[in-house]
């Protein structure tokens, strides 16, 4: 097979690849990461590079104009190398660090009445032995097992081979005094069993912390809390973008990428690498204690079903194929070394239970921390993200579903969309007479794009001022230069190029509006299907609890105006932030809460929307602003009438 030389960004040393290699694969060999938000399917157009010398065969040129192709631009994920080439990789959308800022940190209230001696499964014990002699030649393992049985009451303790290897040296180094860490398991017969997590020489300070970590593996962001298991105090909160996003913005893209040769291993290494990075940073942030990653002895993990599969390196292929059955909803307990975490190699890793392919442990943990399973009020709980997961119910019953909202609210699938980082427009206001926008930018300064909350705000303002109609069509009769014909159809200019950081106009196109309409319609249709499935009018919902980091920054008024949220009194809405990591924190500390999460997963009734015709009907009805039936949104209708913007109601 022929081999070719590929030079990137005018580097002096080219890489040598076989004929048929994709540019993305060659770039990786050159140490250059090219983001592939769609997972390398050629749909998003974000991996555009320019071939300045030589030619490639393009399998797809979606989103590229004839002029672009003439100038050598191509999609790196779709371009096959068939000769020596030189490639320039434009600066990609940066995956900026988001190590906990005030946009991700939340206040943590300790569990009321937390009693670690009863609730915490990780226990620390001090044991003292009589040394062997010629009269007592009991082997070291048997000697340890005898004290575990007679002193602590454990008939059975699981001891991994790697700890068995160091028993003899630890006993002698500690002069036959040791501290043992056990993860205690209760059994039906009342005789507790345990697994050994660590064995250290000498007696440890009884007041020293025992360290654990609660983790939420989000599709976009991974969040980690470092916790003292004995006091329940959270000593550090850190968050970082999930490194997997360079291989796909949403779960479907990543499932597809995982099916590629080496894709699953790469995605598993990327997310574990993100978690390990957070562990190191969290340990350094702890005040008044010197903490090493090896000191972390217990971890609980929440995440959607796809993220949990990728974390464990288990193929997620069947999650997206009918009848949408995952490999597992409840993974067995594992140890940190099994997945490559840099915590203590024997640390217990507890992956919390999910419900179905698209309702995972992030939702069961969120329901727990939000208290949905213990309230008398009819509650709608939702997590707005790339997947719109939602739960309706109370302590008596719970029904759940998930709708494919897509990544629009994460800034993907939108021409000038971006994540909620510095330079993102997060709020927009449009003058009702001049149609001129004003906006607020995260971090101040000039804008680079629009994040999810900004897109919702912008779409609501465009609708309420008549810039777009119910169907999302731009009103070309308005006297404003901001509505114009763009490269991809009609568009509205939010910021002129001389106002932006990159010197290009920031716009929202008709295609962008369609993507946002589909995302909001899917979520609202999910609400309706849940309510209809139990015969409860959506209007009777007593409280709406919104989890997720993105949900914390939703504007209720604007979200209702576009039909993303039901038209209920504002006081019924409560934004809770990252409920998944908080639920993982509760499960990390308390066996009682861990059991509750299992019960939540068991009692939830799951509705598969793809098999429900009522969802399609509800979705199509919600593909308008705010809805085909404006009577469902009385406050929006009243505001439109006050503004003399009339739309026919059904």
C-alpha positions as CSV (number, residue, x, y, z in Angstrom):
1,X,0.0,0.0,0.0
2,X,1.3,3.5,-0.9
3,X,2.3,5.9,1.8
4,X,2.2,9.7,1.7
5,X,3.7,12.6,3.6
6,X,1.3,15.1,5.3
7,X,2.6,18.4,6.5
8,X,0.4,20.4,9.0
9,X,0.6,24.1,9.6
10,X,3.9,24.4,7.8
11,X,5.6,22.1,10.3
12,X,9.1,21.0,9.2
13,X,8.5,17.4,10.0
14,X,5.6,15.7,8.1
15,X,3.8,12.6,9.2
16,X,3.8,9.5,7.0
17,X,0.4,7.8,6.5
18,X,-1.0,5.0,4.4
19,X,-3.2,5.8,1.4
20,X,-6.8,6.1,2.4
21,X,-6.1,7.7,5.8
22,X,-8.4,10.5,6.9
23,X,-7.0,14.0,7.6
24,X,-8.3,13.8,11.2
25,X,-6.2,10.6,11.7
26,X,-3.1,12.1,10.2
27,X,-3.6,15.2,12.4
28,X,-3.7,13.1,15.5
29,X,-0.4,11.5,14.5
30,X,1.0,15.0,14.2
31,X,-0.2,15.9,17.7
32,X,-3.0,18.1,16.4
33,X,-6.5,17.6,17.8
34,X,-9.3,18.6,15.4
35,X,-12.7,18.9,17.0
36,X,-15.4,16.7,15.6
37,X,-18.6,17.8,17.3
38,X,-20.7,15.4,15.1
39,X,-18.4,12.4,15.9
40,X,-16.8,12.4,12.4
41,X,-20.1,12.0,10.5
42,X,-19.5,15.1,8.3
43,X,-22.7,16.8,9.5
44,X,-21.5,19.8,11.6
45,X,-18.9,21.4,9.3
46,X,-16.7,22.3,12.3
47,X,-13.6,20.3,11.2
48,X,-12.9,22.4,8.1
49,X,-9.2,22.6,7.1
50,X,-7.5,23.9,4.0
51,X,-5.3,21.8,1.8
52,X,-2.8,24.2,0.4
53,X,-0.8,21.8,-1.6
54,X,-1.8,18.4,-3.1
55,X,-5.3,17.0,-3.3
56,X,-7.6,14.8,-1.3
57,X,-10.8,12.8,-2.1
58,X,-13.8,14.3,-0.3
59,X,-16.4,11.8,0.7
60,X,-18.7,14.6,1.7
61,X,-18.6,18.4,1.4
62,X,-21.7,19.3,3.4
63,X,-21.8,22.9,4.5
64,X,-19.0,23.9,2.0
65,X,-19.7,26.1,-1.0
66,X,-18.2,25.6,-4.4
67,X,-15.9,28.6,-3.8
68,X,-14.7,27.0,-0.5
69,X,-13.9,23.7,-2.3
70,X,-12.1,25.6,-5.0
71,X,-9.9,27.3,-2.4
72,X,-8.9,23.9,-1.0
73,X,-11.2,23.8,2.1
74,X,-12.5,20.4,3.1
75,X,-14.0,18.5,6.0
76,X,-11.1,16.8,7.8
77,X,-13.3,13.9,8.9
78,X,-14.5,13.2,5.4
79,X,-11.3,13.8,3.4
80,X,-9.2,10.8,2.3
81,X,-5.4,11.3,1.7
82,X,-4.4,10.0,-1.7
83,X,-1.1,11.8,-2.2
84,X,1.5,14.1,-0.5
85,X,-0.4,17.2,0.9
86,X,0.1,20.3,3.0
87,X,-2.7,21.2,5.4
88,X,-3.5,24.3,7.3
89,X,-5.8,23.8,10.4
90,X,-7.6,27.0,11.3
91,X,-8.0,27.7,14.9
92,X,-10.8,25.5,16.1
93,X,-13.5,26.3,18.5
94,X,-11.6,26.2,21.8
95,X,-12.5,23.8,24.5
96,X,-12.0,26.3,27.3
97,X,-11.3,25.2,30.8
98,X,-14.2,25.8,33.2
99,X,-12.6,24.7,36.4
100,X,-15.2,25.7,38.9
101,X,-16.2,29.3,38.5
102,X,-19.2,30.8,40.2
103,X,-21.2,29.4,37.2
104,X,-20.6,25.8,38.3
105,X,-20.1,25.8,42.1
106,X,-23.1,25.3,44.2
107,X,-23.7,25.6,47.9
108,X,-23.7,22.3,49.7
109,X,-25.9,21.7,52.7
110,X,-24.7,18.7,54.9
111,X,-27.0,15.8,55.2
112,X,-29.2,16.6,58.3
113,X,-28.1,14.4,61.2
114,X,-25.4,12.7,59.3
115,X,-24.0,9.9,61.5
116,X,-21.0,8.3,59.6
117,X,-20.7,5.5,62.1
118,X,-24.1,4.2,60.9
119,X,-24.5,5.7,57.4
120,X,-21.1,5.5,55.9
121,X,-20.1,2.1,54.4
122,X,-16.4,2.9,54.4
123,X,-15.0,2.2,57.8
124,X,-11.5,2.6,59.4
125,X,-10.3,0.2,62.0
126,X,-7.2,-0.1,64.1
127,X,-5.9,-3.7,64.8
128,X,-3.1,-4.9,67.0
129,X,-1.6,-8.4,66.6
130,X,0.6,-10.7,68.6
131,X,3.7,-11.3,66.4
132,X,4.4,-14.9,65.3
133,X,7.0,-17.0,66.9
134,X,8.1,-20.6,66.8
135,X,5.1,-21.5,69.0
136,X,2.6,-19.7,66.8
137,X,3.4,-19.9,63.1
138,X,0.0,-18.9,61.8
139,X,0.4,-17.4,58.4
140,X,-0.1,-13.6,58.0
141,X,-3.3,-13.8,56.1
142,X,-5.0,-16.2,58.6
143,X,-3.8,-14.0,61.4
144,X,-5.4,-10.9,59.8
145,X,-8.6,-12.8,59.0
146,X,-8.8,-14.0,62.6
147,X,-8.7,-10.5,64.0
148,X,-11.2,-9.2,61.4
149,X,-13.6,-12.0,62.6
150,X,-13.0,-11.9,66.4
151,X,-12.3,-8.1,66.9
152,X,-14.6,-6.7,64.2
153,X,-17.2,-9.4,63.6
154,X,-16.7,-9.9,59.9
155,X,-17.1,-13.5,58.9
156,X,-16.0,-12.8,55.3
157,X,-13.7,-10.1,54.0
158,X,-12.8,-9.9,50.3
159,X,-9.1,-9.2,50.0
160,X,-7.8,-8.5,46.5
161,X,-4.5,-10.2,45.4
162,X,-2.7,-6.8,45.2
163,X,-3.4,-6.1,48.9
164,X,-2.5,-9.7,49.8
165,X,0.9,-9.1,48.3
166,X,1.6,-6.4,50.8
167,X,0.1,-7.8,54.0
168,X,3.4,-9.3,55.3
169,X,5.4,-6.1,54.8
170,X,2.6,-3.8,56.3
171,X,2.3,-6.0,59.4
172,X,6.0,-5.9,60.1
173,X,6.5,-2.2,59.1
174,X,3.8,-1.3,61.6
175,X,5.3,-3.6,64.3
176,X,2.1,-5.6,64.1
177,X,-0.2,-2.6,64.4
178,X,-2.2,-1.7,61.3
179,X,-5.1,0.5,60.1
180,X,-7.5,-1.3,57.8
181,X,-10.1,0.3,55.6
182,X,-13.1,-1.8,54.8
183,X,-16.2,-1.1,52.6
184,X,-18.9,-2.8,54.7
185,X,-21.8,-4.6,53.0
186,X,-24.9,-5.6,54.8
187,X,-26.5,-9.0,54.1
188,X,-29.9,-10.4,54.5
189,X,-28.8,-12.8,57.3
190,X,-27.5,-9.9,59.4
191,X,-23.9,-11.0,59.1
192,X,-21.9,-8.1,57.5
193,X,-19.4,-8.8,54.9
194,X,-16.8,-6.4,53.6
195,X,-14.2,-5.8,51.0
196,X,-10.8,-4.5,52.0
197,X,-9.9,-1.1,50.4
198,X,-6.5,-0.5,52.0
199,X,-4.1,-1.7,54.7
200,X,-1.6,0.8,56.3
201,X,1.1,0.3,58.9
202,X,0.6,1.8,62.4
203,X,-2.4,3.6,63.8
204,X,-3.8,6.4,61.7
205,X,-5.0,9.6,63.4
206,X,-8.7,8.9,64.2
207,X,-9.5,12.6,63.4
208,X,-7.8,12.6,60.0
209,X,-10.2,12.8,57.0
210,X,-11.3,9.8,55.0
211,X,-11.5,11.0,51.4
212,X,-14.1,10.2,48.8
213,X,-15.3,11.8,45.5
214,X,-18.7,12.3,44.0
215,X,-18.6,12.6,40.2
216,X,-21.1,13.5,37.5
217,X,-20.1,12.6,34.0
218,X,-22.0,15.0,31.9
219,X,-22.1,14.9,28.1
220,X,-20.5,18.3,28.1
221,X,-19.1,18.8,31.6
222,X,-17.6,16.5,34.2
223,X,-18.0,17.7,37.8
224,X,-16.2,16.3,40.8
225,X,-16.6,17.0,44.6
226,X,-13.9,16.0,47.0
227,X,-15.5,15.0,50.3
228,X,-14.4,14.0,53.8
229,X,-16.4,10.9,54.3
230,X,-16.4,11.2,58.1
231,X,-17.6,14.8,58.4
232,X,-19.5,15.1,55.1
233,X,-17.7,18.4,54.3
234,X,-17.1,19.1,50.6
235,X,-13.5,20.4,50.5
236,X,-13.3,21.1,46.7
237,X,-15.6,21.4,43.8
238,X,-14.1,21.2,40.3
239,X,-15.5,21.0,36.8
240,X,-14.1,20.6,33.4
241,X,-15.4,20.1,29.9
242,X,-15.6,16.4,29.1
243,X,-12.7,15.7,26.7
244,X,-15.0,13.5,24.7
245,X,-16.6,16.5,23.1
246,X,-13.8,16.7,20.5
247,X,-15.3,13.4,19.2
248,X,-19.0,14.4,19.3
249,X,-21.2,17.0,21.0
250,X,-24.1,14.6,21.7
251,X,-24.5,11.0,22.8
252,X,-25.5,9.7,19.4
253,X,-22.4,11.1,17.8
254,X,-20.2,9.5,20.5
255,X,-22.0,6.1,20.1
256,X,-21.3,6.2,16.4
257,X,-17.7,7.2,17.1
258,X,-17.3,4.4,19.6
259,X,-18.2,1.9,16.9
260,X,-15.1,2.9,14.9
261,X,-11.9,1.0,15.3
262,X,-10.2,2.1,18.5
263,X,-13.1,4.6,19.1
264,X,-14.4,3.1,22.3
265,X,-11.0,2.8,23.9
266,X,-10.2,6.4,22.9
267,X,-13.5,7.7,24.4
268,X,-13.0,5.8,27.6
269,X,-9.5,7.2,28.0
270,X,-10.7,10.7,27.3
271,X,-13.3,10.7,30.0
272,X,-11.0,8.9,32.5
273,X,-8.3,11.4,31.7
274,X,-10.8,14.3,32.5
275,X,-11.7,12.7,35.8
276,X,-8.1,12.1,36.7
277,X,-7.2,15.7,35.9
278,X,-10.1,16.9,38.2
279,X,-8.9,14.6,41.0
280,X,-5.4,16.1,40.9
281,X,-6.7,19.6,40.9
282,X,-9.3,19.0,43.7
283,X,-6.5,17.5,45.9
284,X,-4.4,20.6,45.4
285,X,-7.3,22.8,46.3
286,X,-7.9,21.3,49.8
287,X,-7.0,23.7,52.5
288,X,-5.4,22.6,55.8
289,X,-4.8,19.0,54.6
290,X,-2.2,17.5,52.3
291,X,-4.2,15.2,50.1
292,X,-3.0,12.8,47.4
293,X,-5.1,11.1,44.8
294,X,-4.1,7.8,46.4
295,X,-6.0,8.9,49.6
296,X,-9.3,8.7,47.8
297,X,-10.9,5.5,48.9
298,X,-14.5,5.7,47.6
299,X,-16.1,7.2,44.5
300,X,-19.8,7.4,43.4
301,X,-20.5,8.1,39.7
302,X,-23.6,9.5,38.1
303,X,-24.1,10.1,34.4
304,X,-26.5,9.3,31.5
305,X,-26.5,5.7,30.3
306,X,-24.2,6.4,27.3
307,X,-21.6,8.2,29.5
308,X,-21.7,5.3,32.0
309,X,-21.0,2.8,29.3
310,X,-18.2,4.8,27.8
311,X,-16.7,5.4,31.3
312,X,-16.5,1.6,31.8
313,X,-15.4,0.9,28.3
314,X,-18.5,-1.1,27.5
315,X,-19.9,-0.8,23.9
316,X,-22.9,1.5,23.8
317,X,-24.0,0.5,20.3
318,X,-27.4,-0.9,21.1
319,X,-28.5,2.2,23.0
320,X,-29.3,3.9,19.7
321,X,-30.8,0.8,17.9
322,X,-34.4,-0.4,18.4
323,X,-35.6,-1.5,20.8
324,X,-33.0,0.7,22.6
325,X,-31.7,-1.7,25.3
326,X,-28.4,-0.9,27.1
327,X,-25.9,-3.5,28.3
328,X,-26.7,-2.5,31.9
329,X,-28.7,-0.1,34.0
330,X,-26.9,-1.1,37.2
331,X,-23.2,-1.8,36.9
332,X,-21.4,-4.0,39.5
333,X,-19.1,-2.4,41.9
334,X,-15.6,-2.0,40.6
335,X,-12.3,-0.7,41.8
336,X,-10.5,2.4,40.6
337,X,-7.7,0.5,38.9
338,X,-10.2,-1.4,36.8
339,X,-10.9,1.8,34.8
340,X,-7.6,3.6,35.1
341,X,-8.5,6.2,37.8
342,X,-5.6,7.6,39.8
343,X,-7.4,7.3,43.1
344,X,-6.3,4.5,45.5
345,X,-6.2,1.5,43.1
346,X,-8.5,-0.5,45.5
347,X,-11.0,2.4,46.0
348,X,-14.6,1.4,45.6
349,X,-16.2,2.9,42.5
350,X,-20.0,2.8,42.7
351,X,-21.8,3.6,39.4
352,X,-25.3,4.6,40.3
353,X,-28.3,2.9,38.7
354,X,-30.1,4.2,35.7
355,X,-33.5,3.4,34.2
356,X,-33.2,3.0,30.5
357,X,-31.1,3.8,27.5
358,X,-31.9,7.5,27.7
359,X,-32.8,8.0,31.4
360,X,-29.6,7.3,33.3
361,X,-28.1,7.7,36.8
362,X,-27.9,11.5,36.4
363,X,-31.7,11.5,36.6
364,X,-32.1,9.0,39.4
365,X,-29.5,10.9,41.4
366,X,-31.2,14.2,40.5
367,X,-34.6,13.0,41.6
368,X,-33.1,12.0,44.9
369,X,-31.3,15.3,45.6
370,X,-34.3,17.3,44.4
371,X,-36.6,15.3,46.8
372,X,-39.1,14.4,44.1
373,X,-39.4,10.9,45.6
374,X,-40.4,12.2,49.0
375,X,-42.8,15.1,48.2
376,X,-46.6,15.1,48.2
377,X,-46.6,17.8,45.4
378,X,-47.1,16.9,41.8
379,X,-43.6,17.7,40.5
380,X,-42.1,18.0,37.1
381,X,-38.3,17.5,37.2
382,X,-36.2,18.1,34.2
383,X,-32.6,18.3,33.1
384,X,-32.3,20.4,30.0
385,X,-29.2,19.5,27.9
386,X,-28.4,17.5,24.7
387,X,-31.0,15.0,26.0
388,X,-34.1,16.4,27.6
389,X,-34.8,14.0,30.4
390,X,-37.8,14.6,32.6
391,X,-39.7,13.0,35.4
392,X,-43.3,13.6,36.5
393,X,-44.7,12.4,39.9
394,X,-44.4,12.5,43.6
395,X,-43.6,10.1,46.4
396,X,-46.5,7.9,45.3
397,X,-45.4,7.4,41.6
398,X,-42.9,8.4,39.1
399,X,-43.1,8.4,35.3
400,X,-40.1,9.3,33.1
401,X,-39.1,9.8,29.5
402,X,-36.3,11.4,27.4
403,X,-36.5,13.3,24.2
404,X,-33.7,13.9,21.8
405,X,-33.4,17.7,22.1
406,X,-30.0,17.7,20.3
407,X,-27.1,20.0,21.2
408,X,-28.6,23.3,20.1
409,X,-29.0,24.5,23.7
410,X,-25.3,23.7,24.2
411,X,-24.4,26.0,21.3
412,X,-23.8,23.2,18.7
413,X,-25.8,23.0,15.5
414,X,-26.0,26.8,15.5
415,X,-23.8,28.8,13.2
416,X,-22.5,31.2,15.8
417,X,-23.4,29.0,18.8
418,X,-20.8,28.3,21.5
419,X,-20.6,27.1,25.1
420,X,-21.2,29.3,28.0
421,X,-17.7,30.6,28.4
422,X,-16.0,34.0,28.2
423,X,-17.1,35.9,25.1
424,X,-20.5,34.2,24.8
425,X,-23.7,36.4,24.5
426,X,-25.9,35.1,27.3
427,X,-28.8,37.6,27.2
428,X,-30.4,39.6,24.4
429,X,-32.9,42.5,24.2
430,X,-34.4,43.8,21.0
431,X,-36.0,47.2,20.7
432,X,-39.6,46.8,19.6
433,X,-39.5,49.8,17.2
434,X,-36.0,49.9,15.8
435,X,-35.3,46.1,16.1
436,X,-31.8,46.9,17.3
437,X,-30.4,44.4,19.8
438,X,-28.5,45.0,23.0
439,X,-26.8,42.1,24.7
440,X,-24.8,40.9,27.7
441,X,-21.5,39.0,27.2
442,X,-20.0,36.6,29.7
443,X,-16.9,38.1,31.1
444,X,-17.7,41.5,29.4
445,X,-15.7,42.5,26.3
446,X,-16.5,41.7,22.7
447,X,-18.6,38.7,21.8
448,X,-17.4,35.6,20.0
449,X,-20.8,33.8,19.7
450,X,-24.0,33.0,21.5
451,X,-24.5,30.3,24.2
452,X,-27.7,28.4,25.0
453,X,-29.3,30.9,27.4
454,X,-28.5,33.6,24.9
455,X,-30.2,31.7,22.0
456,X,-33.3,31.2,24.1
457,X,-33.3,34.9,25.0
458,X,-32.7,36.0,21.4
459,X,-35.4,33.7,19.9
460,X,-38.0,35.0,22.5
461,X,-37.1,38.6,21.8
462,X,-37.3,38.1,18.0
463,X,-40.8,36.5,18.4
464,X,-42.2,39.1,20.9
465,X,-41.0,42.0,18.7
466,X,-42.3,40.5,15.4
467,X,-38.9,39.9,13.9
468,X,-40.0,36.3,13.4
469,X,-43.5,34.8,13.1
470,X,-44.9,31.7,14.8
471,X,-43.2,29.4,12.3
472,X,-39.8,31.0,12.8
473,X,-39.8,32.9,9.5
474,X,-37.9,36.2,9.5
475,X,-40.1,39.2,8.7
476,X,-38.5,40.7,5.6
477,X,-40.9,43.6,5.5
478,X,-39.3,45.2,8.6
479,X,-37.2,48.3,8.0
480,X,-33.9,47.1,9.4
481,X,-30.6,46.1,7.8
482,X,-30.2,43.4,10.4
483,X,-32.6,41.1,8.5
484,X,-30.8,40.1,5.3
485,X,-30.1,37.3,2.8
486,X,-27.1,35.4,4.0
487,X,-25.0,32.6,2.6
488,X,-27.4,30.0,3.9
489,X,-30.7,31.9,3.6
490,X,-32.3,34.6,5.6
491,X,-30.6,35.7,8.9
492,X,-30.7,38.3,11.6
493,X,-27.4,40.1,12.6
494,X,-27.0,40.1,16.4
495,X,-23.5,41.8,16.3
496,X,-21.8,43.5,13.4
497,X,-18.2,42.5,12.7
498,X,-16.6,45.6,14.1
499,X,-18.3,44.8,17.5
500,X,-17.0,41.2,17.7
501,X,-13.7,39.7,18.8
502,X,-13.1,37.7,15.7
503,X,-14.1,40.4,13.2
504,X,-17.1,38.5,11.7
505,X,-20.8,39.2,12.0
506,X,-22.6,37.1,14.6
507,X,-25.9,36.0,13.2
508,X,-28.8,33.7,13.7
509,X,-30.0,32.0,10.6
510,X,-33.3,30.4,9.6
511,X,-31.5,27.0,9.9
512,X,-30.5,27.9,13.4
513,X,-34.0,28.9,14.3
514,X,-35.3,25.5,13.0
515,X,-32.8,23.7,15.1
516,X,-33.9,25.6,18.2
517,X,-37.6,25.0,17.4
518,X,-37.0,21.3,17.2
519,X,-35.1,21.2,20.5
520,X,-37.8,23.2,22.4
521,X,-40.6,21.3,20.7
522,X,-39.1,17.9,21.7
523,X,-38.9,19.0,25.4
524,X,-42.4,20.5,25.6
525,X,-43.9,17.4,23.8
526,X,-42.2,15.2,26.4
527,X,-43.9,17.2,29.2
528,X,-47.3,16.7,27.5
529,X,-46.8,12.9,26.9
530,X,-45.9,12.4,30.5
531,X,-48.9,14.2,31.8
532,X,-51.2,12.5,29.3
533,X,-49.8,9.1,30.2
534,X,-51.1,9.4,33.8
535,X,-54.2,11.5,32.9
536,X,-53.1,14.6,34.7
537,X,-53.4,18.1,33.0
538,X,-49.9,19.7,32.7
539,X,-51.4,22.8,34.2
540,X,-52.0,21.0,37.5
541,X,-48.2,20.7,38.1
542,X,-47.5,22.2,41.5
543,X,-43.7,22.7,41.1
544,X,-41.2,22.5,38.3
545,X,-37.6,21.6,39.4
546,X,-34.9,22.2,36.9
547,X,-31.5,20.5,37.3
548,X,-28.3,20.7,35.3
549,X,-25.8,23.5,35.0
550,X,-27.4,24.9,31.9
551,X,-30.9,24.9,33.5
552,X,-29.6,27.2,36.3
553,X,-29.3,30.0,33.8
554,X,-32.6,29.7,32.0
555,X,-34.8,32.8,32.0
556,X,-38.3,31.6,32.9
557,X,-40.1,34.3,31.1
558,X,-38.1,33.9,27.8
559,X,-38.4,30.1,28.0
560,X,-42.1,30.3,28.4
561,X,-42.3,32.8,25.5
562,X,-40.7,30.3,23.0
563,X,-42.7,27.3,24.4
564,X,-39.8,25.6,26.1
565,X,-41.3,25.6,29.5
566,X,-45.1,25.3,30.4
567,X,-46.9,28.5,31.0
568,X,-47.1,28.3,34.8
569,X,-46.7,31.0,37.5
570,X,-43.0,31.8,37.8
571,X,-43.0,31.0,41.5
572,X,-43.5,27.4,40.7
573,X,-40.1,27.1,39.0
574,X,-37.0,26.3,41.0
575,X,-33.5,26.1,39.5
576,X,-31.3,23.6,41.4
577,X,-28.0,23.5,39.5
578,X,-26.2,20.2,39.2
579,X,-28.6,17.8,40.9
580,X,-26.7,14.8,39.6
581,X,-23.5,15.4,41.4
582,X,-25.4,16.4,44.5
583,X,-27.3,13.0,44.4
584,X,-23.9,11.3,43.9
585,X,-22.7,13.1,47.0
586,X,-25.6,11.9,49.1
587,X,-25.0,8.3,47.9
588,X,-21.3,8.7,48.7
589,X,-22.0,9.5,52.3
590,X,-25.1,7.5,53.2
591,X,-26.1,3.9,52.5
592,X,-29.7,5.0,53.2
593,X,-29.6,7.5,50.3
594,X,-27.8,4.9,48.1
595,X,-30.7,2.5,48.7
596,X,-33.2,5.3,47.9
597,X,-31.6,5.8,44.5
598,X,-32.0,2.1,43.8
599,X,-35.6,2.3,44.8
600,X,-36.2,5.4,42.6
601,X,-34.7,3.6,39.6
602,X,-36.9,0.5,40.3
603,X,-40.2,2.5,40.7
604,X,-39.9,4.7,37.7
605,X,-42.2,3.9,34.7
606,X,-40.3,4.6,31.5
607,X,-42.0,5.7,28.4
608,X,-40.2,5.2,25.1
609,X,-41.2,8.2,23.0
610,X,-40.0,6.8,19.7
611,X,-42.7,4.1,20.1
612,X,-45.4,6.5,21.1
613,X,-47.5,8.2,18.3
614,X,-48.8,10.8,20.7
615,X,-45.3,12.2,21.1
616,X,-44.9,12.8,17.3
617,X,-48.3,14.6,17.3
618,X,-47.3,16.7,20.3
619,X,-43.9,17.4,18.8
620,X,-45.4,18.7,15.5
621,X,-47.9,20.9,17.5
622,X,-45.0,22.4,19.5
623,X,-42.9,23.3,16.4
624,X,-44.3,26.8,16.5
625,X,-43.7,29.8,18.8
626,X,-44.7,29.2,21.4
627,X,-47.1,26.5,20.3
628,X,-49.8,25.8,17.6
629,X,-52.4,26.2,20.3
630,X,-51.7,29.6,21.9
631,X,-54.4,28.9,24.5
632,X,-51.8,26.8,26.3
633,X,-49.7,30.0,26.7
634,X,-52.2,32.6,28.0
635,X,-49.5,35.0,29.4
636,X,-47.7,35.0,26.0
637,X,-50.9,35.6,24.1
638,X,-51.8,38.5,26.4
639,X,-48.3,40.0,25.9
640,X,-48.6,39.7,22.1
641,X,-52.0,41.3,22.1
642,X,-50.6,44.2,24.2
643,X,-47.9,44.6,21.6
644,X,-50.4,44.5,18.7
645,X,-48.8,41.3,17.4
646,X,-51.7,39.1,16.4
647,X,-51.5,35.4,15.6
648,X,-54.4,33.1,14.9
649,X,-55.2,30.7,17.7
650,X,-56.4,27.2,17.2
